[in-house]
Every structure is written in structure tokens, then in C-alpha cells.
Amino acid sequence: MAKKTYIYKGIKVWFSKNIYKKGGSMQLQMWCEDGPYATLTVNLSNGCAGKNLAYVDTNNYPWAPKFLEEKEIAENTGIIGYSGYCSYPLYAFNMNKI
């Protein structure tokens, strides 16, 4: 299956996914031709149910929610997870777009 590609700030990007060993939520890595671009998700100790759910790392990538929503890659569930002083929105990902 061909990888789905998107354009972010003029750069062609695509995704790889994995599952965090602890918690079982999805880990989503964004790539470009030069290599890894961003790890868009965080692994919180409370985990989350479902293999298409992940907390988006808005602390390091504040642009990620807008990009994911505009490209219809993911939708905000309205649930927030916390780690230290940071809060992270839980997103449901459209697996056909990854």
C-alpha cells in the first residue's frame, strides 16, 4: 500500500504508526525526505482505549491540531490528558488517512 503524503509548510510529509508498550495508545511519527520530522503523540500513564486514539503533543508541536484537523487526519475528542504542567488533547485518528 502506498503511503499517504501531505504538504506541511511546503514540505512533503507522511506518517508511521506504532503502539506505545505502556498504555497501549498509538504513537504517531511524522516523516519528511530528510528523516523524522516530529513525534506528534505523547504516552501518558493513564493510556487510552482504542488503537486509533492518541494524545497529541501540543507542548512541542502547537501547530499539530490545526494540521491534523484541516487534513481530516484526526478529530479532537474533547478529552484532555495531563502530565506535569502540560495538557494534551486526545484525538481520534482516521486510519485511512495515515
C-alpha positions as CSV (number, residue, x, y, z in Angstrom):
1,M,0.0,0.0,0.0
2,A,1.3,3.4,-0.9
3,K,1.9,5.8,1.9
4,K,-0.4,8.8,2.2
5,T,1.6,12.1,1.8
6,Y,0.6,15.6,2.8
7,I,2.2,19.0,2.4
8,Y,3.1,20.9,5.5
9,K,4.8,24.3,5.0
10,G,5.9,23.3,1.6
11,I,7.4,20.0,2.8
12,K,6.1,16.6,1.7
13,V,5.3,14.6,4.9
14,W,3.9,11.2,5.8
15,F,3.3,9.1,8.9
16,S,4.3,5.9,10.6
17,K,2.5,4.5,13.5
18,N,3.3,2.2,16.3
19,I,1.8,1.3,19.7
20,Y,3.3,2.5,23.0
21,K,4.2,-0.5,25.1
22,K,2.9,1.1,28.3
23,G,-0.7,2.3,28.0
24,G,-1.3,0.8,24.5
25,S,-2.1,4.1,22.8
26,M,-1.0,4.9,19.3
27,Q,2.4,6.5,18.6
28,L,2.4,8.7,15.5
29,Q,5.7,9.8,13.9
30,M,5.7,12.4,11.0
31,W,8.4,12.0,8.4
32,C,9.9,14.0,5.6
33,E,12.5,13.2,3.0
34,D,15.3,14.3,5.4
35,G,14.1,11.9,8.1
36,P,12.0,12.2,11.2
37,Y,10.1,15.5,11.4
38,A,8.0,15.1,14.6
39,T,6.7,12.6,17.0
40,L,3.1,14.0,17.2
41,T,1.9,12.0,20.2
42,V,2.8,11.5,23.8
43,N,2.4,8.5,26.0
44,L,0.5,9.3,29.2
45,S,0.4,6.9,32.1
46,N,-3.4,6.8,32.1
47,G,-3.3,5.5,28.5
48,C,-6.5,5.5,26.4
49,A,-8.8,2.9,24.9
50,G,-8.6,2.1,21.2
51,K,-5.8,1.7,18.7
52,N,-6.8,4.9,16.8
53,L,-6.6,7.2,19.8
54,A,-3.6,9.2,20.9
55,Y,-2.8,12.3,22.9
56,V,-1.3,15.0,20.6
57,D,1.9,16.7,21.8
58,T,0.7,20.3,21.7
59,N,3.5,21.3,24.1
60,N,6.2,20.7,21.4
61,Y,4.1,20.9,18.3
62,P,1.4,23.6,18.9
63,W,0.7,23.5,15.1
64,A,-0.3,19.8,15.1
65,P,-4.0,20.1,15.9
66,K,-4.7,22.5,13.1
67,F,-2.8,20.4,10.6
68,L,-4.5,17.2,11.7
69,E,-7.9,18.7,11.6
70,E,-7.6,20.6,8.3
71,K,-6.3,17.4,6.6
72,E,-9.1,15.4,8.3
73,I,-6.5,13.1,9.7
74,A,-7.8,13.3,13.2
75,E,-10.6,14.8,15.3
76,N,-10.4,16.2,18.8
77,T,-12.4,14.1,21.2
78,G,-12.7,16.8,23.8
79,I,-10.8,14.7,26.4
80,I,-7.7,16.2,27.9
81,G,-4.8,14.3,29.4
82,Y,-2.3,15.8,31.8
83,S,1.4,15.3,32.5
84,G,3.1,17.7,34.9
85,Y,2.1,21.2,33.9
86,C,1.2,20.2,30.3
87,S,-2.2,19.2,29.0
88,Y,-2.7,17.2,25.8
89,P,-5.9,16.7,23.8
90,L,-7.0,13.2,22.9
91,Y,-7.5,12.7,19.2
92,A,-9.3,10.0,17.3
93,F,-7.4,9.3,14.1
94,N,-8.8,8.3,10.7
95,M,-6.6,5.3,10.0
96,N,-7.4,5.6,6.3
97,K,-5.6,8.9,6.2
98,I,-2.3,7.7,7.8
